[in-house]
Amino acid sequence: MRYTVCNQSAAVLLALLTLALAGPSAAQSTFAEVVSEVQPKIAKIYGAGGLRGLEAYQSGFLISAEGHVLTAWSYVLDTDYITVTLDDGRKFQGELLGADPRLEIAIVKVDATDLPHFNVAEGVELDAGDRVLAFSNLYGVASGDEPASVLHGHVSARWSLAARRGVFETPYRGDVYVLDAMTNNPGAAGGALTDRQGQFVGILGKELKNAQNNTWLNYCLPAKELAEAVSDILAGKVRRRDDPDEEIVKPVSPHSLSDLGIFLVPDVLPKTPPFVDRIRIGSPAERAGLRVDDLILFVGPNIVGSCKGLRNELTFVDRIDELRLTVQRDQELQEVVLTLTPEE
């Protein structure tokens, strides 16, 4: 009996030792499988920039089989020539469908089908301590069919940026996941965050520094915060006017910058941002509270990315109608409503 018990004990110890030795290998295999499954959903985006501190690249990820790519809304997209490179190395010219300036996200469309993708509406929620994987093209190290970079870390906390007003210069005031992984790198903005199983968690935020102590914030916007905005952009509720298939009758007497009393900065670049340079005293713009240095982002629901785009958008609004502008002022979004008097 004693011999049998010893044999059984030895067998149990041998089995436990085998599992202990095989554990790390099995975990690594699972990790590799998750990364391999997610990589085809990641995209590399190239556009405007190229100067020191203004990298001409960022990250994105597919959110539909028809080639919709969710990414960060930034100067990189401020060009007519957006290049999107998929995981297999295929390159496409991207079309900017729309953006949400509050969340600082945008959707770019490429002409491709049957693509692996995340479903934003099915994103999972995490708690502090949960393990995560961050996929991005940080530092632009991947330019063709090279895989995106992957960082492993944990959720440190979930809190609202609204409680840190004046600390972080961003128009977004909702919840974020704070990460212990160093995701705040050039090119990482717009990348995807997943849980340990590769399920979608959220989008990596733009580079953000604490204004009080100059420390960088590594964070992610949760899927729950993105879902409605993504749905609106895909539905065309936020759109650009340069759709050649969209036929809209222009009014005979539309609004104009001169009638509104708005003077923009000199239009010297192909896509000069529409900053307000001067405002005429007593004008509709002054009455509405528009200010010098305001950056005009939207006319109604329609995004404008340049001085030329703003002037074109005004031609679709009749001067007898009120004009709603969304502007960025001191890193916050403001809506101003301009109206012309009968005498004007």
Secondary structure, DSSP 8 states (H G I E B T S, - for coil): -HHHHHHHHHHHHHHHHHHHHHHHHHHHHHHHHHHHHHGGGEEEEE-S--BTTB-SEEEEEE-STT-EEEEE-SGGG-SS-EEEE-TTS-EEEEEEEEEETTTTEEEEE-S--S-----GGG-----TT-EEEEEE-GGG---SS---EEEEEEEEEEEEGGGGTTTB--S--SEEEEESS---STT-TT-EEEETT--EEEEE----BBTTT--B--EEEEHHHHHHHHHHHHTTSSB-S--TT------SSB--HHHHTEEE----STT---BEEEE-TTSHHHHHT--TT-EEEEETTEE--SHHHHHHHHTTSBTTS-EEEEEEETTEEEEEEE---TT-
